[in-house]
Amino acid sequence: MQAKLIVFQVYKNKQKNLTNTLTALNQFVQKFYGQDTTNHGGKYKYHRRGLLEDISHIRIVRGVIIVREVDLGVVVDFLNKYNAEVWVWDIMLSPEDEKALTKEP
């Protein structure tokens, strides 16, 4: 099975205000990967769903994921919204990786 290897890097904004930079990166992580969140000292717990939770993928390390060819456009469009540098390669999957990628998210 053919798949796409995506390598990306999201840079910090070059603003002097560190709070805005960290907020933008935190929003990226929440919207891309999803995140468990708590309020009021852990009293309320909930999960914010991310884009990759609805897409079959294999996360290799930070900034490196494997997706199916049909999902490539959605992922790259999302990364472009955050001005990320993106590199994409065609790869062939091993049978084990193919099973992991064809599982429903």
Secondary structure as GFF3:
##gff-version 3
##sequence-region A 1 105
A	DSSP	beta_strand	2	9	.	.	.	ID=ss1
A	DSSP	alpha_helix	18	33	.	.	.	ID=ss2
A	DSSP	beta_strand	35	39	.	.	.	ID=ss3
A	DSSP	beta_strand	44	48	.	.	.	ID=ss4
A	DSSP	three_ten_helix	51	54	.	.	.	ID=ss5
A	DSSP	beta_strand	57	61	.	.	.	ID=ss6
A	DSSP	beta_strand	64	67	.	.	.	ID=ss7
A	DSSP	three_ten_helix	69	71	.	.	.	ID=ss8
A	DSSP	alpha_helix	72	81	.	.	.	ID=ss9
A	DSSP	beta_strand	85	92	.	.	.	ID=ss10
A	DSSP	alpha_helix	95	102	.	.	.	ID=ss11
###
